[in-house]
Amino acid sequence: MSKMFLPLRRYADFQGRSDRSEYWLFVLLQAGVSLVVVLLITVFIGVTRFGESPARDSIGFVAIPIAQLGLLVFILYTFIPSLAVTVRRLHDTNRSGWWILIRLVPILGELVFIVFLLLKGTAGPNRFGTVAAEVSGQSDNGGLVGPVS
């Protein structure tokens, strides 16, 4: 569970490595929060009769914009940590963070990128740092690993 929030603690740390579980748990957190907010918006739209503007006296009139604003704030808050954990995940597979730009290639680039994220990280140290102890789930410095000196 703590790995799910580790990218938020390492907010803009683009150095070091992040294992698969840290990356995918953070993706799960983002998807879960987004899904809950979208479901709330959908419920409030249903309460206000689908396809019509909510009446000024209905709960949807206030709740829908608040939920949309909350989702926007969440997306903006998690954008940098998401980018950072993705770069560290690429580092774990011994690839430069610039490989994130492969997503700009339509279809094929996204598929290659997903494969990179699914691959197991390199065993032992690589040019981006060392691996956190997998037995305990964290290294001596709280799971934060940096470049090899």
GUSENU-827082 format. One record per atom (N, C-alpha, C): residue number from 1; residue in one letter; chain; atom name; x, y, z. Coordinates in steps of 0.1 Angstrom, whole numbers, plus 5000, padded with zeros to 4 digits. Example, Ala and Ser with C-alpha at 12.3 -4.5 7.8 and 13.67 -1.06 7.14 Angstrom:
<pts>
[pt 1 "a" "A" "N" [5132 4943 5078]]
[pt 1 "a" "A" "CA" [5123 4955 5078]]
[pt 1 "a" "A" "C" [5132 4967 5078]]
[pt 2 "s" "A" "N" [5128 4978 5071]]
[pt 2 "s" "A" "CA" [5137 4989 5071]]
[pt 2 "s" "A" "C" [5129 5000 5079]]
</pts>
This chain:
<pts>
[pt 1 "m" "A" "N" [5008 4988 5000]]
[pt 1 "m" "A" "CA" [5000 5000 5000]]
[pt 1 "m" "A" "C" [5009 5013 5000]]
[pt 2 "s" "A" "N" [5020 5012 5007]]
[pt 2 "s" "A" "CA" [5028 5024 5008]]
[pt 2 "s" "A" "C" [5035 5027 4994]]
[pt 3 "k" "A" "N" [5037 5016 4986]]
[pt 3 "k" "A" "CA" [5043 5018 4973]]
[pt 3 "k" "A" "C" [5033 5026 4964]]
[pt 4 "m" "A" "N" [5020 5025 4967]]
[pt 4 "m" "A" "CA" [5010 5032 4959]]
[pt 4 "m" "A" "C" [5012 5047 4960]]
[pt 5 "f" "A" "N" [5016 5052 4972]]
[pt 5 "f" "A" "CA" [5018 5066 4974]]
[pt 5 "f" "A" "C" [5032 5071 4973]]
[pt 6 "l" "A" "N" [5042 5062 4971]]
[pt 6 "l" "A" "CA" [5056 5066 4970]]
[pt 6 "l" "A" "C" [5058 5076 4959]]
[pt 7 "p" "A" "N" [5052 5075 4947]]
[pt 7 "p" "A" "CA" [5055 5085 4937]]
[pt 7 "p" "A" "C" [5050 5099 4941]]
[pt 8 "l" "A" "N" [5040 5100 4950]]
[pt 8 "l" "A" "CA" [5037 5113 4955]]
[pt 8 "l" "A" "C" [5047 5119 4965]]
[pt 9 "r" "A" "N" [5054 5110 4972]]
[pt 9 "r" "A" "CA" [5064 5114 4981]]
[pt 9 "r" "A" "C" [5077 5118 4974]]
[pt 10 "r" "A" "N" [5079 5112 4962]]
[pt 10 "r" "A" "CA" [5091 5115 4954]]
[pt 10 "r" "A" "C" [5086 5124 4942]]
[pt 11 "y" "A" "N" [5078 5134 4945]]
[pt 11 "y" "A" "CA" [5070 5142 4936]]
[pt 11 "y" "A" "C" [5077 5145 4923]]
[pt 12 "a" "A" "N" [5088 5151 4923]]
[pt 12 "a" "A" "CA" [5095 5155 4910]]
[pt 12 "a" "A" "C" [5109 5149 4909]]
[pt 13 "d" "A" "N" [5110 5137 4914]]
[pt 13 "d" "A" "CA" [5123 5130 4914]]
[pt 13 "d" "A" "C" [5124 5121 4901]]
[pt 14 "f" "A" "N" [5132 5126 4892]]
[pt 14 "f" "A" "CA" [5133 5119 4879]]
[pt 14 "f" "A" "C" [5146 5110 4879]]
[pt 15 "q" "A" "N" [5153 5109 4890]]
[pt 15 "q" "A" "CA" [5165 5100 4890]]
[pt 15 "q" "A" "C" [5162 5088 4898]]
[pt 16 "g" "A" "N" [5170 5077 4895]]
[pt 16 "g" "A" "CA" [5168 5065 4902]]
[pt 16 "g" "A" "C" [5159 5056 4895]]
[pt 17 "r" "A" "N" [5153 5046 4902]]
[pt 17 "r" "A" "CA" [5145 5035 4896]]
[pt 17 "r" "A" "C" [5133 5033 4903]]
[pt 18 "s" "A" "N" [5122 5028 4896]]
[pt 18 "s" "A" "CA" [5110 5024 4902]]
[pt 18 "s" "A" "C" [5106 5011 4897]]
[pt 19 "d" "A" "N" [5103 5001 4905]]
[pt 19 "d" "A" "CA" [5099 4988 4900]]
[pt 19 "d" "A" "C" [5085 4988 4895]]
[pt 20 "r" "A" "N" [5081 4976 4889]]
[pt 20 "r" "A" "CA" [5068 4975 4883]]
[pt 20 "r" "A" "C" [5057 4977 4893]]
[pt 21 "s" "A" "N" [5058 4972 4905]]
[pt 21 "s" "A" "CA" [5047 4973 4914]]
[pt 21 "s" "A" "C" [5045 4988 4918]]
[pt 22 "e" "A" "N" [5055 4995 4920]]
[pt 22 "e" "A" "CA" [5054 5009 4923]]
[pt 22 "e" "A" "C" [5047 5017 4912]]
[pt 23 "y" "A" "N" [5051 5014 4900]]
[pt 23 "y" "A" "CA" [5045 5021 4888]]
[pt 23 "y" "A" "C" [5030 5017 4887]]
[pt 24 "w" "A" "N" [5027 5004 4887]]
[pt 24 "w" "A" "CA" [5013 5000 4884]]
[pt 24 "w" "A" "C" [5004 5002 4896]]
[pt 25 "l" "A" "N" [5009 5002 4908]]
[pt 25 "l" "A" "CA" [5000 5006 4919]]
[pt 25 "l" "A" "C" [4996 5021 4918]]
[pt 26 "f" "A" "N" [5006 5029 4914]]
[pt 26 "f" "A" "CA" [5003 5043 4912]]
[pt 26 "f" "A" "C" [4993 5046 4901]]
[pt 27 "v" "A" "N" [4994 5038 4890]]
[pt 27 "v" "A" "CA" [4984 5039 4879]]
[pt 27 "v" "A" "C" [4971 5034 4884]]
[pt 28 "l" "A" "N" [4970 5024 4893]]
[pt 28 "l" "A" "CA" [4958 5019 4898]]
[pt 28 "l" "A" "C" [4951 5030 4907]]
[pt 29 "l" "A" "N" [4960 5037 4915]]
[pt 29 "l" "A" "CA" [4954 5048 4924]]
[pt 29 "l" "A" "C" [4948 5058 4915]]
[pt 30 "q" "A" "N" [4955 5063 4904]]
[pt 30 "q" "A" "CA" [4950 5073 4896]]
[pt 30 "q" "A" "C" [4937 5069 4889]]
[pt 31 "a" "A" "N" [4937 5056 4884]]
[pt 31 "a" "A" "CA" [4925 5051 4877]]
[pt 31 "a" "A" "C" [4913 5050 4887]]
[pt 32 "g" "A" "N" [4916 5046 4899]]
[pt 32 "g" "A" "CA" [4905 5044 4909]]
[pt 32 "g" "A" "C" [4899 5057 4913]]
[pt 33 "v" "A" "N" [4907 5067 4916]]
[pt 33 "v" "A" "CA" [4902 5080 4920]]
[pt 33 "v" "A" "C" [4894 5086 4908]]
[pt 34 "s" "A" "N" [4900 5085 4896]]
[pt 34 "s" "A" "CA" [4893 5091 4885]]
[pt 34 "s" "A" "C" [4879 5084 4882]]
[pt 35 "l" "A" "N" [4879 5071 4884]]
[pt 35 "l" "A" "CA" [4867 5063 4882]]
[pt 35 "l" "A" "C" [4856 5067 4892]]
[pt 36 "v" "A" "N" [4860 5069 4905]]
[pt 36 "v" "A" "CA" [4850 5073 4915]]
[pt 36 "v" "A" "C" [4845 5086 4912]]
[pt 37 "v" "A" "N" [4853 5096 4908]]
[pt 37 "v" "A" "CA" [4848 5109 4905]]
[pt 37 "v" "A" "C" [4839 5109 4893]]
[pt 38 "v" "A" "N" [4843 5102 4883]]
[pt 38 "v" "A" "CA" [4834 5101 4871]]
[pt 38 "v" "A" "C" [4821 5094 4874]]
[pt 39 "l" "A" "N" [4821 5084 4882]]
[pt 39 "l" "A" "CA" [4808 5078 4887]]
[pt 39 "l" "A" "C" [4800 5088 4894]]
[pt 40 "l" "A" "N" [4806 5096 4903]]
[pt 40 "l" "A" "CA" [4798 5106 4910]]
[pt 40 "l" "A" "C" [4792 5116 4901]]
[pt 41 "i" "A" "N" [4800 5120 4891]]
[pt 41 "i" "A" "CA" [4794 5130 4881]]
[pt 41 "i" "A" "C" [4783 5123 4874]]
[pt 42 "t" "A" "N" [4784 5111 4870]]
[pt 42 "t" "A" "CA" [4774 5103 4863]]
[pt 42 "t" "A" "C" [4761 5102 4871]]
[pt 43 "v" "A" "N" [4763 5099 4884]]
[pt 43 "v" "A" "CA" [4751 5098 4893]]
[pt 43 "v" "A" "C" [4744 5112 4894]]
[pt 44 "f" "A" "N" [4752 5123 4895]]
[pt 44 "f" "A" "CA" [4745 5136 4896]]
[pt 44 "f" "A" "C" [4739 5140 4883]]
[pt 45 "i" "A" "N" [4744 5136 4872]]
[pt 45 "i" "A" "CA" [4738 5139 4859]]
[pt 45 "i" "A" "C" [4725 5131 4858]]
[pt 46 "g" "A" "N" [4725 5119 4863]]
[pt 46 "g" "A" "CA" [4713 5111 4863]]
[pt 46 "g" "A" "C" [4702 5117 4872]]
[pt 47 "v" "A" "N" [4706 5122 4883]]
[pt 47 "v" "A" "CA" [4697 5129 4893]]
[pt 47 "v" "A" "C" [4691 5141 4886]]
[pt 48 "t" "A" "N" [4698 5148 4877]]
[pt 48 "t" "A" "CA" [4693 5160 4871]]
[pt 48 "t" "A" "C" [4686 5158 4858]]
[pt 49 "r" "A" "N" [4683 5146 4855]]
[pt 49 "r" "A" "CA" [4676 5142 4842]]
[pt 49 "r" "A" "C" [4686 5144 4830]]
[pt 50 "f" "A" "N" [4691 5132 4825]]
[pt 50 "f" "A" "CA" [4701 5132 4815]]
[pt 50 "f" "A" "C" [4698 5141 4803]]
[pt 51 "g" "A" "N" [4708 5148 4799]]
[pt 51 "g" "A" "CA" [4706 5156 4787]]
[pt 51 "g" "A" "C" [4701 5170 4789]]
[pt 52 "e" "A" "N" [4697 5173 4801]]
[pt 52 "e" "A" "CA" [4692 5187 4805]]
[pt 52 "e" "A" "C" [4702 5193 4814]]
[pt 53 "s" "A" "N" [4702 5206 4814]]
[pt 53 "s" "A" "CA" [4710 5214 4824]]
[pt 53 "s" "A" "C" [4704 5212 4837]]
[pt 54 "p" "A" "N" [4712 5211 4848]]
[pt 54 "p" "A" "CA" [4707 5209 4861]]
[pt 54 "p" "A" "C" [4699 5222 4865]]
[pt 55 "a" "A" "N" [4688 5220 4872]]
[pt 55 "a" "A" "CA" [4681 5231 4877]]
[pt 55 "a" "A" "C" [4689 5238 4888]]
[pt 56 "r" "A" "N" [4687 5251 4890]]
[pt 56 "r" "A" "CA" [4695 5258 4900]]
[pt 56 "r" "A" "C" [4692 5253 4914]]
[pt 57 "d" "A" "N" [4681 5247 4917]]
[pt 57 "d" "A" "CA" [4678 5242 4930]]
[pt 57 "d" "A" "C" [4682 5228 4932]]
[pt 58 "s" "A" "N" [4688 5221 4922]]
[pt 58 "s" "A" "CA" [4691 5207 4924]]
[pt 58 "s" "A" "C" [4705 5205 4929]]
[pt 59 "i" "A" "N" [4708 5193 4935]]
[pt 59 "i" "A" "CA" [4721 5191 4940]]
[pt 59 "i" "A" "C" [4732 5190 4929]]
[pt 60 "g" "A" "N" [4727 5185 4917]]
[pt 60 "g" "A" "CA" [4736 5184 4906]]
[pt 60 "g" "A" "C" [4742 5197 4901]]
[pt 61 "f" "A" "N" [4734 5208 4903]]
[pt 61 "f" "A" "CA" [4739 5221 4899]]
[pt 61 "f" "A" "C" [4751 5225 4906]]
[pt 62 "v" "A" "N" [4753 5221 4918]]
[pt 62 "v" "A" "CA" [4765 5224 4926]]
[pt 62 "v" "A" "C" [4775 5213 4925]]
[pt 63 "a" "A" "N" [4770 5201 4926]]
[pt 63 "a" "A" "CA" [4779 5189 4928]]
[pt 63 "a" "A" "C" [4787 5186 4915]]
[pt 64 "i" "A" "N" [4781 5187 4903]]
[pt 64 "i" "A" "CA" [4788 5184 4891]]
[pt 64 "i" "A" "C" [4800 5193 4889]]
[pt 65 "p" "A" "N" [4799 5206 4890]]
[pt 65 "p" "A" "CA" [4811 5214 4888]]
[pt 65 "p" "A" "C" [4822 5212 4899]]
[pt 66 "i" "A" "N" [4817 5209 4911]]
[pt 66 "i" "A" "CA" [4827 5206 4922]]
[pt 66 "i" "A" "C" [4834 5193 4919]]
[pt 67 "a" "A" "N" [4827 5183 4915]]
[pt 67 "a" "A" "CA" [4834 5170 4911]]
[pt 67 "a" "A" "C" [4843 5172 4899]]
[pt 68 "q" "A" "N" [4839 5180 4889]]
[pt 68 "q" "A" "CA" [4848 5182 4878]]
[pt 68 "q" "A" "C" [4860 5190 4882]]
[pt 69 "l" "A" "N" [4859 5200 4890]]
[pt 69 "l" "A" "CA" [4870 5207 4895]]
[pt 69 "l" "A" "C" [4879 5199 4903]]
[pt 70 "g" "A" "N" [4874 5190 4912]]
[pt 70 "g" "A" "CA" [4882 5181 4920]]
[pt 70 "g" "A" "C" [4890 5171 4911]]
[pt 71 "l" "A" "N" [4884 5166 4900]]
[pt 71 "l" "A" "CA" [4891 5157 4891]]
[pt 71 "l" "A" "C" [4902 5165 4884]]
[pt 72 "l" "A" "N" [4899 5177 4880]]
[pt 72 "l" "A" "CA" [4910 5185 4874]]
[pt 72 "l" "A" "C" [4921 5188 4883]]
[pt 73 "v" "A" "N" [4919 5191 4895]]
[pt 73 "v" "A" "CA" [4929 5194 4905]]
[pt 73 "v" "A" "C" [4937 5181 4907]]
[pt 74 "f" "A" "N" [4930 5169 4909]]
[pt 74 "f" "A" "CA" [4937 5157 4910]]
[pt 74 "f" "A" "C" [4946 5154 4898]]
[pt 75 "i" "A" "N" [4941 5156 4886]]
[pt 75 "i" "A" "CA" [4949 5153 4874]]
[pt 75 "i" "A" "C" [4962 5162 4874]]
[pt 76 "l" "A" "N" [4960 5175 4877]]
[pt 76 "l" "A" "CA" [4971 5184 4877]]
[pt 76 "l" "A" "C" [4981 5181 4888]]
[pt 77 "y" "A" "N" [4976 5177 4900]]
[pt 77 "y" "A" "CA" [4985 5173 4911]]
[pt 77 "y" "A" "C" [4993 5161 4908]]
[pt 78 "t" "A" "N" [4987 5151 4901]]
[pt 78 "t" "A" "CA" [4994 5139 4899]]
[pt 78 "t" "A" "C" [5002 5138 4885]]
[pt 79 "f" "A" "N" [5001 5149 4878]]
[pt 79 "f" "A" "CA" [5008 5149 4865]]
[pt 79 "f" "A" "C" [5023 5147 4866]]
[pt 80 "i" "A" "N" [5029 5156 4874]]
[pt 80 "i" "A" "CA" [5044 5155 4876]]
[pt 80 "i" "A" "C" [5048 5142 4882]]
[pt 81 "p" "A" "N" [5042 5137 4893]]
[pt 81 "p" "A" "CA" [5046 5124 4899]]
[pt 81 "p" "A" "C" [5044 5113 4889]]
[pt 82 "s" "A" "N" [5034 5114 4880]]
[pt 82 "s" "A" "CA" [5031 5103 4870]]
[pt 82 "s" "A" "C" [5042 5103 4860]]
[pt 83 "l" "A" "N" [5046 5115 4856]]
[pt 83 "l" "A" "CA" [5057 5116 4846]]
[pt 83 "l" "A" "C" [5070 5111 4852]]
[pt 84 "a" "A" "N" [5073 5115 4865]]
[pt 84 "a" "A" "CA" [5085 5111 4872]]
[pt 84 "a" "A" "C" [5086 5095 4874]]
[pt 85 "v" "A" "N" [5075 5089 4879]]
[pt 85 "v" "A" "CA" [5075 5075 4881]]
[pt 85 "v" "A" "C" [5076 5067 4868]]
[pt 86 "t" "A" "N" [5071 5073 4857]]
[pt 86 "t" "A" "CA" [5072 5066 4844]]
[pt 86 "t" "A" "C" [5087 5067 4839]]
[pt 87 "v" "A" "N" [5093 5078 4841]]
[pt 87 "v" "A" "CA" [5108 5079 4838]]
[pt 87 "v" "A" "C" [5116 5070 4846]]
[pt 88 "r" "A" "N" [5113 5069 4859]]
[pt 88 "r" "A" "CA" [5120 5060 4868]]
[pt 88 "r" "A" "C" [5118 5045 4864]]
[pt 89 "r" "A" "N" [5105 5042 4859]]
[pt 89 "r" "A" "CA" [5102 5029 4855]]
[pt 89 "r" "A" "C" [5110 5025 4843]]
[pt 90 "l" "A" "N" [5112 5035 4833]]
[pt 90 "l" "A" "CA" [5120 5033 4822]]
[pt 90 "l" "A" "C" [5135 5031 4826]]
[pt 91 "h" "A" "N" [5139 5038 4836]]
[pt 91 "h" "A" "CA" [5153 5037 4841]]
[pt 91 "h" "A" "C" [5155 5022 4847]]
[pt 92 "d" "A" "N" [5144 5017 4853]]
[pt 92 "d" "A" "CA" [5145 5003 4858]]
[pt 92 "d" "A" "C" [5148 4993 4848]]
[pt 93 "t" "A" "N" [5143 4996 4835]]
[pt 93 "t" "A" "CA" [5146 4987 4824]]
[pt 93 "t" "A" "C" [5158 4991 4816]]
[pt 94 "n" "A" "N" [5166 5000 4823]]
[pt 94 "n" "A" "CA" [5179 5005 4817]]
[pt 94 "n" "A" "C" [5177 5013 4804]]
[pt 95 "r" "A" "N" [5166 5020 4804]]
[pt 95 "r" "A" "CA" [5163 5029 4792]]
[pt 95 "r" "A" "C" [5163 5043 4797]]
[pt 96 "s" "A" "N" [5166 5052 4788]]
[pt 96 "s" "A" "CA" [5166 5067 4792]]
[pt 96 "s" "A" "C" [5151 5071 4793]]
[pt 97 "g" "A" "N" [5149 5081 4801]]
[pt 97 "g" "A" "CA" [5135 5086 4802]]
[pt 97 "g" "A" "C" [5130 5092 4789]]
[pt 98 "w" "A" "N" [5139 5096 4780]]
[pt 98 "w" "A" "CA" [5135 5101 4767]]
[pt 98 "w" "A" "C" [5127 5091 4759]]
[pt 99 "w" "A" "N" [5127 5078 4763]]
[pt 99 "w" "A" "CA" [5119 5068 4756]]
[pt 99 "w" "A" "C" [5104 5071 4757]]
[pt 100 "i" "A" "N" [5101 5079 4767]]
[pt 100 "i" "A" "CA" [5086 5083 4768]]
[pt 100 "i" "A" "C" [5081 5090 4756]]
[pt 101 "l" "A" "N" [5090 5096 4748]]
[pt 101 "l" "A" "CA" [5085 5102 4736]]
[pt 101 "l" "A" "C" [5081 5093 4725]]
[pt 102 "i" "A" "N" [5084 5080 4727]]
[pt 102 "i" "A" "CA" [5080 5070 4717]]
[pt 102 "i" "A" "C" [5064 5069 4716]]
[pt 103 "r" "A" "N" [5058 5074 4726]]
[pt 103 "r" "A" "CA" [5043 5074 4726]]
[pt 103 "r" "A" "C" [5038 5084 4715]]
[pt 104 "l" "A" "N" [5046 5093 4710]]
[pt 104 "l" "A" "CA" [5042 5102 4699]]
[pt 104 "l" "A" "C" [5040 5094 4686]]
[pt 105 "v" "A" "N" [5046 5083 4685]]
[pt 105 "v" "A" "CA" [5044 5075 4673]]
[pt 105 "v" "A" "C" [5030 5068 4674]]
[pt 106 "p" "A" "N" [5021 5070 4664]]
[pt 106 "p" "A" "CA" [5007 5065 4665]]
[pt 106 "p" "A" "C" [5007 5049 4666]]
[pt 107 "i" "A" "N" [4999 5044 4675]]
[pt 107 "i" "A" "CA" [4996 5030 4677]]
[pt 107 "i" "A" "C" [5009 5022 4681]]
[pt 108 "l" "A" "N" [5018 5020 4672]]
[pt 108 "l" "A" "CA" [5030 5012 4674]]
[pt 108 "l" "A" "C" [5038 5018 4686]]
[pt 109 "g" "A" "N" [5040 5031 4687]]
[pt 109 "g" "A" "CA" [5047 5037 4698]]
[pt 109 "g" "A" "C" [5041 5034 4711]]
[pt 110 "e" "A" "N" [5028 5035 4712]]
[pt 110 "e" "A" "CA" [5021 5032 4725]]
[pt 110 "e" "A" "C" [5023 5017 4729]]
[pt 111 "l" "A" "N" [5022 5008 4719]]
[pt 111 "l" "A" "CA" [5023 4994 4722]]
[pt 111 "l" "A" "C" [5037 4991 4727]]
[pt 112 "v" "A" "N" [5047 4997 4720]]
[pt 112 "v" "A" "CA" [5061 4995 4724]]
[pt 112 "v" "A" "C" [5063 5000 4738]]
[pt 113 "f" "A" "N" [5058 5012 4741]]
[pt 113 "f" "A" "CA" [5059 5018 4754]]
[pt 113 "f" "A" "C" [5053 5010 4765]]
[pt 114 "i" "A" "N" [5041 5004 4763]]
[pt 114 "i" "A" "CA" [5035 4995 4772]]
[pt 114 "i" "A" "C" [5043 4983 4775]]
[pt 115 "v" "A" "N" [5049 4977 4765]]
[pt 115 "v" "A" "CA" [5058 4966 4766]]
[pt 115 "v" "A" "C" [5070 4970 4775]]
[pt 116 "f" "A" "N" [5076 4982 4773]]
[pt 116 "f" "A" "CA" [5087 4986 4781]]
[pt 116 "f" "A" "C" [5083 4987 4796]]
[pt 117 "l" "A" "N" [5070 4992 4799]]
[pt 117 "l" "A" "CA" [5066 4993 4812]]
[pt 117 "l" "A" "C" [5063 4979 4819]]
[pt 118 "l" "A" "N" [5059 4969 4811]]
[pt 118 "l" "A" "CA" [5056 4956 4816]]
[pt 118 "l" "A" "C" [5068 4947 4818]]
[pt 119 "l" "A" "N" [5080 4951 4811]]
[pt 119 "l" "A" "CA" [5092 4943 4813]]
[pt 119 "l" "A" "C" [5097 4943 4827]]
[pt 120 "k" "A" "N" [5103 4932 4831]]
[pt 120 "k" "A" "CA" [5110 4932 4844]]
[pt 120 "k" "A" "C" [5122 4941 4843]]
[pt 121 "g" "A" "N" [5125 4948 4854]]
[pt 121 "g" "A" "CA" [5137 4956 4855]]
[pt 121 "g" "A" "C" [5150 4948 4855]]
[pt 122 "t" "A" "N" [5161 4955 4851]]
[pt 122 "t" "A" "CA" [5174 4949 4851]]
[pt 122 "t" "A" "C" [5178 4944 4865]]
[pt 123 "a" "A" "N" [5183 4933 4866]]
[pt 123 "a" "A" "CA" [5188 4927 4879]]
[pt 123 "a" "A" "C" [5201 4935 4883]]
[pt 124 "g" "A" "N" [5202 4938 4895]]
[pt 124 "g" "A" "CA" [5214 4945 4900]]
[pt 124 "g" "A" "C" [5214 4959 4896]]
[pt 125 "p" "A" "N" [5225 4966 4899]]
[pt 125 "p" "A" "CA" [5227 4980 4895]]
[pt 125 "p" "A" "C" [5228 4982 4880]]
[pt 126 "n" "A" "N" [5222 4993 4875]]
[pt 126 "n" "A" "CA" [5224 4997 4861]]
[pt 126 "n" "A" "C" [5229 5011 4861]]
[pt 127 "r" "A" "N" [5229 5018 4850]]
[pt 127 "r" "A" "CA" [5235 5031 4849]]
[pt 127 "r" "A" "C" [5226 5042 4856]]
[pt 128 "f" "A" "N" [5214 5038 4860]]
[pt 128 "f" "A" "CA" [5205 5047 4867]]
[pt 128 "f" "A" "C" [5204 5045 4882]]
[pt 129 "g" "A" "N" [5210 5035 4887]]
[pt 129 "g" "A" "CA" [5210 5032 4902]]
[pt 129 "g" "A" "C" [5209 5018 4905]]
[pt 130 "t" "A" "N" [5207 5015 4918]]
[pt 130 "t" "A" "CA" [5206 5002 4923]]
[pt 130 "t" "A" "C" [5191 4998 4926]]
[pt 131 "v" "A" "N" [5189 4985 4927]]
[pt 131 "v" "A" "CA" [5175 4980 4930]]
[pt 131 "v" "A" "C" [5173 4981 4945]]
[pt 132 "a" "A" "N" [5161 4985 4949]]
[pt 132 "a" "A" "CA" [5157 4984 4963]]
[pt 132 "a" "A" "C" [5156 4969 4967]]
[pt 133 "a" "A" "N" [5158 4966 4979]]
[pt 133 "a" "A" "CA" [5158 4953 4984]]
[pt 133 "a" "A" "C" [5144 4947 4982]]
[pt 134 "e" "A" "N" [5142 4937 4974]]
[pt 134 "e" "A" "CA" [5129 4931 4970]]
[pt 134 "e" "A" "C" [5123 4923 4982]]
[pt 135 "v" "A" "N" [5132 4918 4991]]
[pt 135 "v" "A" "CA" [5127 4910 5002]]
[pt 135 "v" "A" "C" [5118 4918 5011]]
[pt 136 "s" "A" "N" [5123 4930 5015]]
[pt 136 "s" "A" "CA" [5116 4938 5024]]
[pt 136 "s" "A" "C" [5107 4948 5017]]
[pt 137 "g" "A" "N" [5109 4950 5004]]
[pt 137 "g" "A" "CA" [5101 4959 4997]]
[pt 137 "g" "A" "C" [5107 4973 4997]]
[pt 138 "q" "A" "N" [5117 4975 5005]]
[pt 138 "q" "A" "CA" [5123 4988 5005]]
[pt 138 "q" "A" "C" [5138 4987 5009]]
[pt 139 "s" "A" "N" [5146 4996 5005]]
[pt 139 "s" "A" "CA" [5160 4996 5008]]
[pt 139 "s" "A" "C" [5162 5003 5022]]
[pt 140 "d" "A" "N" [5174 5005 5026]]
[pt 140 "d" "A" "CA" [5177 5012 5038]]
[pt 140 "d" "A" "C" [5173 5026 5038]]
[pt 141 "n" "A" "N" [5172 5032 5027]]
[pt 141 "n" "A" "CA" [5168 5046 5026]]
[pt 141 "n" "A" "C" [5153 5048 5022]]
[pt 142 "g" "A" "N" [5145 5039 5026]]
[pt 142 "g" "A" "CA" [5130 5040 5024]]
[pt 142 "g" "A" "C" [5126 5038 5009]]
[pt 143 "g" "A" "N" [5134 5030 5002]]
[pt 143 "g" "A" "CA" [5130 5026 4988]]
[pt 143 "g" "A" "C" [5135 5036 4978]]
[pt 144 "l" "A" "N" [5141 5047 4983]]
[pt 144 "l" "A" "CA" [5146 5057 4973]]
[pt 144 "l" "A" "C" [5161 5053 4969]]
[pt 145 "v" "A" "N" [5162 5051 4956]]
[pt 145 "v" "A" "CA" [5175 5047 4951]]
[pt 145 "v" "A" "C" [5180 5057 4941]]
[pt 146 "g" "A" "N" [5193 5059 4941]]
[pt 146 "g" "A" "CA" [5198 5069 4932]]
[pt 146 "g" "A" "C" [5208 5063 4922]]
[pt 147 "p" "A" "N" [5215 5071 4914]]
[pt 147 "p" "A" "CA" [5224 5067 4905]]
[pt 147 "p" "A" "C" [5236 5060 4911]]
[pt 148 "v" "A" "N" [5242 5050 4905]]
[pt 148 "v" "A" "CA" [5254 5044 4910]]
[pt 148 "v" "A" "C" [5266 5053 4908]]
[pt 149 "s" "A" "N" [5274 5054 4919]]
[pt 149 "s" "A" "CA" [5285 5063 4918]]
[pt 149 "s" "A" "C" [5297 5057 4912]]
</pts>
